Amino acid sequence: RFKSAQEKYTKVLAERQVKVLETDTSADFTRSAAIKFSNKVPAVKIDADDWRARLKKFSAIFRQYPWILSSTVSLTAATQNRYIVSTDKSEIIDGSNRFNLRLNASTMAEDGMELGLGSRSFATSLDRLPDDQAIAAKIDSLIRNLDALRKAPMVEPYSGPAIMMAQACGVFFHEIFGHRIEGHRQKSEFEGQTFTKKINEPIMPDFISVVDDPTMAEYGGRDLNGHYDYDDEGVPAQNAVIVESGILKGFLLSRSPIARFPASNGHGRRSYGNRVVTRQGVLYVKSAKEVPADELRQKLIDECRLQNKPYGLIFYDISGGYTSTGREGAQSFKVIPLFVKRVYVDGRPDEVVRGVDIVGTPLLSLSKIVLTGDDYGIFNGTCGAESGWVPVSAIAPSILVSEIEIEKKAKGQDKPPILPAPADAQ
């Protein structure tokens, strides 16, 4: 190991003689205080037979609808105990139990577009998961929405006002903003560095503030998947202030310092087998300009009239997306909505539409936020990046934007099945 390190060090010294000096010449690593902490948790125990019977009962509901081509109801229960030791003399055992109840169903529209909806409930103990009545209600809602979706008209490319409902807004901010304020992206010469030089400058409306606080274990009585006590470099989780009243104040930081920010704020994360980079934990978007849901909807209609648009859009759910942050490609994003409605200015009933992808660039998109609702929703999920898949959460209110761009989603040309599934034919 010593010889290998010596070779790498010699190579670094040689490269510095023949390559242009980096813009950010911060140190590669920073020291951290020694931590002694132990929270080892015992392995989870569940009544597998009871849960198997319950899941089969819920799964059977989907079989009543032949147009549903596939469906799953699953429970995942996991215990993780992370052991961290370091040359800083830290000794940490950090344990957690995680339970995820997932509902998913898919179908196909007559034109061959595959459509799917899902629901995920996260908890740190079984008794905090939804009860049977609530699970059945979630399944009924999922089936109704999926039925409306398969019968819905295909959307046309559009640019205009829209509302991003609370849970969808959390995913939206995670994708278009959260990845661009991760510390290692400010240091790399290959990254777009969208916000690197904008400290103490306005980057979004003055009524919006953003923090990433993995010390938050729950919000509104619901457990947060992105919570942790110590990051994967042995640094205590901390509330990182990113945006204050629209002004950029900082970044998410690991023990690899960046210019003007020499210390970690506890956001060095990874999944097993990957190297640590800075990652989001619990992204919390706050607003000082909130209105009730009815007023937010009316403001959407007013904005459509102002722009002479016949309708606006409401995004109720988003499955995720991806964002390009490197210089070699377009530094844009694509977010994938699942359930969208058109709201007509002339008073016609709202109409479900399908085939929608949101596209854009972060600086322009963030500047278009006009108003927010007084509701706050939670997104609990996992995020994949350079250091693997890590659990994350996002908390955000519904937002009204004056302009959003959508394009048509890709679809196949296969027709829906002609015959019923063999299991149903028996």
DAFEN-V595180 format. One record per pair of residues at least 6 apart in sequence whose C-alpha atoms are under 7 Angstrom apart, sorted by the first residue. I is the first residue (numbers start at 1). J is the second residue. D is the distance in whole Angstrom. If there is no record, write none. Layout:
i:I j:J d:D
i:I j:J d:D
//
This chain:
i:24 j:187 d:6
i:24 j:258 d:7
i:24 j:259 d:6
i:26 j:257 d:6
i:26 j:258 d:6
i:26 j:259 d:6
i:27 j:257 d:6
i:28 j:256 d:5
i:28 j:257 d:7
i:29 j:255 d:6
i:29 j:256 d:5
i:29 j:257 d:6
i:30 j:255 d:5
i:30 j:256 d:6
i:30 j:257 d:7
i:30 j:263 d:7
i:32 j:88 d:7
i:33 j:88 d:7
i:34 j:88 d:5
i:34 j:89 d:5
i:34 j:90 d:4
i:35 j:90 d:4
i:35 j:91 d:6
i:35 j:92 d:7
i:36 j:90 d:6
i:36 j:91 d:5
i:36 j:92 d:6
i:37 j:91 d:6
i:37 j:92 d:5
i:37 j:93 d:6
i:38 j:92 d:6
i:38 j:93 d:5
i:38 j:94 d:6
i:39 j:93 d:6
i:39 j:94 d:5
i:39 j:95 d:6
i:40 j:81 d:6
i:40 j:93 d:6
i:40 j:94 d:6
i:40 j:95 d:5
i:41 j:81 d:7
i:41 j:95 d:5
i:41 j:96 d:6
i:43 j:79 d:5
i:44 j:77 d:7
i:44 j:78 d:7
i:44 j:79 d:6
i:44 j:97 d:7
i:55 j:73 d:6
i:55 j:74 d:7
i:58 j:136 d:7
i:59 j:72 d:7
i:59 j:73 d:6
i:62 j:71 d:7
i:66 j:420 d:7
i:67 j:107 d:6
i:68 j:105 d:7
i:68 j:106 d:6
i:68 j:107 d:5
i:69 j:106 d:6
i:69 j:107 d:5
i:70 j:105 d:6
i:70 j:106 d:5
i:71 j:104 d:5
i:71 j:105 d:4
i:71 j:106 d:6
i:72 j:103 d:6
i:72 j:104 d:5
i:72 j:105 d:7
i:73 j:102 d:6
i:73 j:103 d:5
i:73 j:104 d:7
i:74 j:101 d:6
i:74 j:102 d:5
i:74 j:103 d:7
i:75 j:100 d:6
i:75 j:101 d:5
i:75 j:102 d:6
i:76 j:99 d:6
i:76 j:100 d:5
i:76 j:101 d:7
i:77 j:98 d:6
i:77 j:99 d:5
i:77 j:100 d:7
i:78 j:97 d:6
i:78 j:98 d:5
i:78 j:99 d:7
i:79 j:96 d:6
i:79 j:97 d:5
i:79 j:98 d:6
i:80 j:95 d:6
i:80 j:96 d:6
i:80 j:97 d:7
i:81 j:93 d:7
i:81 j:94 d:6
i:81 j:95 d:4
i:81 j:96 d:7
i:82 j:93 d:6
i:82 j:94 d:5
i:82 j:95 d:6
i:83 j:92 d:6
i:83 j:93 d:5
i:83 j:94 d:7
i:84 j:91 d:6
i:84 j:92 d:5
i:84 j:93 d:6
i:84 j:234 d:6
i:85 j:91 d:5
i:85 j:92 d:6
i:90 j:234 d:7
i:97 j:124 d:6
i:98 j:123 d:6
i:98 j:124 d:5
i:99 j:122 d:6
i:99 j:123 d:5
i:99 j:124 d:6
i:99 j:125 d:7
i:99 j:126 d:7
i:100 j:120 d:7
i:100 j:121 d:6
i:100 j:122 d:5
i:100 j:123 d:7
i:101 j:120 d:6
i:101 j:121 d:5
i:101 j:122 d:7
i:102 j:119 d:6
i:102 j:120 d:5
i:102 j:121 d:7
i:103 j:118 d:5
i:103 j:119 d:5
i:103 j:120 d:6
i:104 j:117 d:6
i:104 j:118 d:4
i:104 j:119 d:7
i:105 j:116 d:6
i:105 j:117 d:6
i:105 j:118 d:6
i:106 j:115 d:5
i:106 j:116 d:4
i:106 j:117 d:6
i:107 j:114 d:6
i:107 j:115 d:5
i:107 j:116 d:6
i:108 j:114 d:5
i:108 j:115 d:6
i:108 j:150 d:6
i:108 j:416 d:6
i:109 j:150 d:5
i:109 j:151 d:7
i:110 j:415 d:7
i:110 j:416 d:6
i:111 j:413 d:7
i:111 j:415 d:7
i:112 j:411 d:7
i:112 j:412 d:5
i:112 j:413 d:5
i:112 j:414 d:5
i:112 j:415 d:5
i:112 j:416 d:6
i:113 j:411 d:5
i:113 j:412 d:6
i:114 j:411 d:7
i:117 j:142 d:7
i:117 j:146 d:7
i:117 j:338 d:7
i:121 j:129 d:7
i:122 j:129 d:7
i:122 j:223 d:7
i:122 j:225 d:7
i:122 j:380 d:7
i:123 j:129 d:6
i:123 j:223 d:5
i:124 j:223 d:7
i:148 j:352 d:7
i:149 j:352 d:6
i:149 j:353 d:7
i:149 j:354 d:6
i:152 j:352 d:6
i:152 j:353 d:5
i:152 j:354 d:6
i:153 j:353 d:5
i:153 j:354 d:6
i:154 j:353 d:6
i:154 j:354 d:5
i:154 j:355 d:6
i:155 j:353 d:6
i:155 j:354 d:6
i:155 j:355 d:6
i:155 j:356 d:6
i:155 j:408 d:7
i:156 j:408 d:7
i:157 j:406 d:6
i:157 j:407 d:5
i:157 j:408 d:6
i:158 j:405 d:6
i:158 j:406 d:5
i:158 j:407 d:7
i:159 j:403 d:6
i:159 j:404 d:5
i:159 j:405 d:4
i:159 j:406 d:6
i:160 j:312 d:7
i:160 j:402 d:6
i:160 j:403 d:4
i:160 j:404 d:5
i:160 j:405 d:7
i:161 j:300 d:7
i:161 j:303 d:7
i:161 j:304 d:6
i:161 j:312 d:5
i:161 j:313 d:7
i:161 j:401 d:6
i:161 j:402 d:4
i:161 j:403 d:5
i:161 j:404 d:6
i:162 j:300 d:7
i:162 j:312 d:5
i:162 j:313 d:5
i:162 j:314 d:6
i:162 j:400 d:6
i:162 j:401 d:6
i:162 j:402 d:7
i:162 j:403 d:7
i:162 j:404 d:7
i:163 j:313 d:6
i:163 j:314 d:5
i:163 j:315 d:6
i:163 j:398 d:7
i:163 j:399 d:6
i:163 j:400 d:5
i:163 j:401 d:6
i:164 j:314 d:6
i:164 j:315 d:5
i:164 j:316 d:7
i:164 j:398 d:5
i:164 j:399 d:5
i:164 j:400 d:7
i:165 j:315 d:6
i:165 j:316 d:5
i:165 j:398 d:4
i:165 j:399 d:7
i:166 j:375 d:7
i:166 j:376 d:6
i:166 j:377 d:5
i:166 j:396 d:6
i:166 j:397 d:5
i:166 j:398 d:4
i:167 j:317 d:7
i:167 j:377 d:5
i:167 j:378 d:5
i:167 j:379 d:6
i:167 j:396 d:7
i:168 j:315 d:7
i:168 j:316 d:6
i:168 j:317 d:5
i:168 j:318 d:5
i:169 j:396 d:6
i:169 j:397 d:7
i:169 j:398 d:6
i:169 j:399 d:7
i:170 j:378 d:7
i:170 j:379 d:6
i:170 j:394 d:5
i:170 j:395 d:6
i:170 j:396 d:5
i:171 j:318 d:7
i:171 j:320 d:6
i:171 j:379 d:7
i:171 j:394 d:7
i:172 j:335 d:7
i:174 j:394 d:7
i:175 j:321 d:7
i:175 j:322 d:6
i:175 j:323 d:6
i:176 j:323 d:7
i:176 j:333 d:6
i:176 j:362 d:6
i:177 j:362 d:7
i:178 j:280 d:7
i:180 j:194 d:7
i:180 j:325 d:7
i:181 j:195 d:7
i:181 j:251 d:5
i:181 j:252 d:6
i:182 j:251 d:6
i:182 j:252 d:5
i:182 j:253 d:7
i:182 j:278 d:5
i:182 j:279 d:6
i:183 j:251 d:6
i:183 j:252 d:5
i:183 j:253 d:5
i:183 j:258 d:7
i:183 j:278 d:6
i:184 j:277 d:7
i:184 j:278 d:6
i:185 j:191 d:6
i:185 j:193 d:6
i:186 j:193 d:5
i:186 j:196 d:5
i:187 j:258 d:6
i:190 j:326 d:6
i:190 j:327 d:6
i:191 j:325 d:6
i:191 j:326 d:4
i:191 j:327 d:5
i:192 j:325 d:5
i:192 j:326 d:5
i:192 j:327 d:5
i:192 j:331 d:7
i:198 j:248 d:7
i:199 j:248 d:5
i:199 j:249 d:6
i:199 j:250 d:7
i:200 j:247 d:6
i:200 j:248 d:5
i:200 j:249 d:6
i:201 j:247 d:5
i:201 j:248 d:6
i:202 j:246 d:5
i:202 j:247 d:4
i:202 j:248 d:6
i:203 j:246 d:6
i:203 j:247 d:6
i:203 j:248 d:6
i:204 j:246 d:5
i:204 j:366 d:5
i:204 j:367 d:5
i:205 j:246 d:5
i:205 j:367 d:6
i:205 j:369 d:7
i:206 j:245 d:4
i:206 j:246 d:4
i:207 j:245 d:5
i:207 j:246 d:6
i:207 j:287 d:6
i:207 j:288 d:5
i:207 j:289 d:6
i:208 j:245 d:5
i:208 j:246 d:5
i:208 j:286 d:6
i:208 j:287 d:5
i:208 j:288 d:7
i:209 j:243 d:5
i:209 j:244 d:5
i:209 j:245 d:5
i:209 j:246 d:6
i:209 j:285 d:6
i:209 j:286 d:5
i:209 j:287 d:6
i:210 j:241 d:7
i:210 j:242 d:6
i:210 j:243 d:5
i:210 j:244 d:7
i:210 j:284 d:6
i:210 j:285 d:5
i:210 j:286 d:6
i:211 j:239 d:7
i:211 j:240 d:6
i:211 j:241 d:5
i:211 j:242 d:5
i:211 j:243 d:7
i:211 j:283 d:6
i:211 j:284 d:5
i:211 j:285 d:7
i:212 j:239 d:6
i:212 j:240 d:5
i:212 j:241 d:7
i:212 j:280 d:7
i:212 j:281 d:6
i:212 j:282 d:5
i:212 j:283 d:4
i:212 j:284 d:6
i:213 j:238 d:6
i:213 j:239 d:4
i:213 j:240 d:6
i:213 j:281 d:7
i:213 j:282 d:5
i:213 j:283 d:7
i:214 j:226 d:6
i:214 j:227 d:5
i:214 j:228 d:6
i:214 j:237 d:6
i:214 j:238 d:7
i:214 j:239 d:7
i:214 j:281 d:5
i:214 j:282 d:5
i:215 j:227 d:6
i:215 j:228 d:6
i:215 j:229 d:6
i:215 j:237 d:6
i:215 j:238 d:6
i:215 j:239 d:7
i:216 j:227 d:6
i:217 j:223 d:6
i:217 j:224 d:5
i:217 j:227 d:5
i:218 j:224 d:5
i:224 j:380 d:6
i:224 j:393 d:6
i:225 j:380 d:6
i:225 j:381 d:7
i:225 j:391 d:6
i:225 j:392 d:6
i:225 j:393 d:6
i:226 j:281 d:5
i:226 j:282 d:5
i:226 j:391 d:5
i:226 j:392 d:4
i:226 j:393 d:5
i:227 j:281 d:6
i:227 j:282 d:7
i:228 j:237 d:7
i:229 j:236 d:6
i:229 j:237 d:5
i:230 j:236 d:4
i:230 j:237 d:5
i:230 j:266 d:7
i:231 j:237 d:6
i:231 j:266 d:6
i:231 j:267 d:6
i:231 j:268 d:6
i:231 j:269 d:6
i:232 j:268 d:6
i:232 j:269 d:5
i:232 j:270 d:7
i:233 j:268 d:6
i:235 j:266 d:5
i:236 j:266 d:5
i:237 j:265 d:7
i:237 j:266 d:4
i:237 j:267 d:7
i:238 j:265 d:6
i:238 j:266 d:6
i:240 j:252 d:7
i:240 j:265 d:6
i:241 j:249 d:7
i:241 j:250 d:6
i:242 j:248 d:6
i:242 j:249 d:5
i:242 j:250 d:5
i:242 j:251 d:6
i:243 j:249 d:5
i:252 j:265 d:7
i:252 j:267 d:6
i:252 j:278 d:6
i:253 j:264 d:5
i:253 j:265 d:5
i:253 j:266 d:7
i:253 j:267 d:5
i:253 j:268 d:7
i:253 j:278 d:6
i:254 j:264 d:5
i:254 j:265 d:6
i:254 j:266 d:6
i:254 j:267 d:5
i:254 j:268 d:4
i:254 j:277 d:7
i:254 j:278 d:5
i:255 j:263 d:7
i:255 j:264 d:5
i:255 j:268 d:7
i:257 j:263 d:6
i:257 j:264 d:7
i:267 j:278 d:5
i:267 j:279 d:6
i:267 j:280 d:7
i:268 j:276 d:6
i:268 j:277 d:5
i:268 j:278 d:5
i:268 j:279 d:6
i:269 j:276 d:5
i:269 j:277 d:6
i:269 j:278 d:6
i:269 j:279 d:6
i:270 j:276 d:5
i:270 j:277 d:7
i:270 j:387 d:5
i:270 j:388 d:6
i:270 j:390 d:6
i:271 j:387 d:6
i:271 j:388 d:5
i:271 j:389 d:6
i:271 j:390 d:6
i:274 j:387 d:5
i:274 j:388 d:6
i:275 j:387 d:6
i:276 j:387 d:6
i:277 j:387 d:6
i:280 j:392 d:7
i:281 j:392 d:5
i:281 j:393 d:6
i:282 j:392 d:6
i:282 j:393 d:5
i:282 j:394 d:5
i:283 j:393 d:6
i:283 j:394 d:5
i:283 j:395 d:6
i:284 j:394 d:6
i:284 j:395 d:5
i:284 j:396 d:6
i:285 j:395 d:6
i:285 j:396 d:5
i:286 j:396 d:7
i:287 j:372 d:7
i:289 j:371 d:6
i:289 j:372 d:6
i:290 j:371 d:7
i:290 j:372 d:5
i:290 j:373 d:5
i:290 j:374 d:5
i:291 j:372 d:6
i:291 j:373 d:5
i:291 j:374 d:5
i:292 j:373 d:6
i:292 j:374 d:6
i:293 j:373 d:6
i:296 j:373 d:6
i:300 j:312 d:7
i:300 j:400 d:7
i:301 j:312 d:7
i:301 j:345 d:6
i:303 j:402 d:7
i:304 j:310 d:7
i:304 j:311 d:6
i:304 j:312 d:6
i:310 j:344 d:6
i:310 j:345 d:6
i:311 j:342 d:6
i:311 j:343 d:5
i:311 j:344 d:4
i:311 j:345 d:5
i:312 j:342 d:6
i:312 j:343 d:5
i:312 j:344 d:7
i:313 j:340 d:7
i:313 j:341 d:6
i:313 j:342 d:5
i:313 j:343 d:6
i:314 j:340 d:6
i:314 j:341 d:5
i:314 j:342 d:6
i:315 j:337 d:7
i:315 j:339 d:6
i:315 j:340 d:5
i:315 j:341 d:7
i:316 j:339 d:6
i:316 j:340 d:6
i:317 j:337 d:6
i:317 j:338 d:5
i:317 j:339 d:5
i:318 j:336 d:6
i:318 j:337 d:4
i:318 j:338 d:5
i:319 j:336 d:6
i:319 j:337 d:6
i:319 j:338 d:6
i:320 j:335 d:6
i:320 j:336 d:6
i:321 j:334 d:6
i:321 j:335 d:4
i:321 j:336 d:5
i:322 j:333 d:6
i:322 j:334 d:6
i:322 j:335 d:7
i:323 j:332 d:6
i:323 j:333 d:4
i:323 j:334 d:6
i:324 j:330 d:7
i:324 j:331 d:5
i:324 j:332 d:6
i:324 j:333 d:6
i:325 j:331 d:5
i:331 j:361 d:7
i:332 j:360 d:6
i:332 j:361 d:5
i:332 j:362 d:7
i:333 j:359 d:6
i:333 j:360 d:6
i:333 j:361 d:6
i:334 j:357 d:7
i:334 j:358 d:6
i:334 j:359 d:5
i:334 j:360 d:7
i:335 j:357 d:6
i:335 j:358 d:5
i:335 j:359 d:6
i:336 j:357 d:5
i:336 j:358 d:6
i:337 j:356 d:6
i:337 j:357 d:6
i:340 j:352 d:6
i:340 j:353 d:6
i:340 j:354 d:7
i:341 j:350 d:6
i:341 j:351 d:5
i:341 j:352 d:4
i:341 j:353 d:6
i:342 j:350 d:6
i:342 j:351 d:5
i:342 j:352 d:6
i:342 j:353 d:7
i:343 j:350 d:5
i:343 j:351 d:7
i:344 j:350 d:7
i:355 j:408 d:6
i:355 j:409 d:5
i:356 j:406 d:6
i:356 j:407 d:6
i:356 j:408 d:5
i:356 j:409 d:5
i:357 j:406 d:5
i:357 j:407 d:5
i:357 j:408 d:6
i:357 j:409 d:6
i:358 j:405 d:6
i:358 j:406 d:4
i:358 j:407 d:7
i:359 j:405 d:6
i:359 j:406 d:6
i:360 j:405 d:7
i:368 j:401 d:5
i:368 j:402 d:5
i:368 j:403 d:6
i:369 j:399 d:7
i:369 j:400 d:6
i:369 j:401 d:4
i:369 j:402 d:7
i:370 j:400 d:6
i:370 j:401 d:5
i:370 j:402 d:6
i:371 j:399 d:6
i:371 j:400 d:5
i:372 j:397 d:6
i:372 j:398 d:5
i:372 j:399 d:4
i:372 j:400 d:6
i:373 j:397 d:6
i:373 j:398 d:5
i:373 j:399 d:6
i:374 j:397 d:6
i:375 j:397 d:5
i:375 j:398 d:6
i:376 j:395 d:6
i:376 j:396 d:5
i:376 j:397 d:4
i:376 j:398 d:7
i:377 j:395 d:6
i:377 j:396 d:6
i:377 j:397 d:6
i:378 j:393 d:7
i:378 j:394 d:6
i:378 j:395 d:5
i:378 j:396 d:7
i:379 j:393 d:5
i:379 j:394 d:5
i:379 j:395 d:6
i:380 j:392 d:6
i:380 j:393 d:5
i:380 j:394 d:7
i:381 j:391 d:6
i:381 j:392 d:6
i:381 j:393 d:6
i:382 j:389 d:6
i:382 j:390 d:5
i:382 j:391 d:4
i:382 j:392 d:5
i:383 j:389 d:5
i:383 j:390 d:6
i:383 j:391 d:6
i:383 j:392 d:6
i:384 j:390 d:7
//
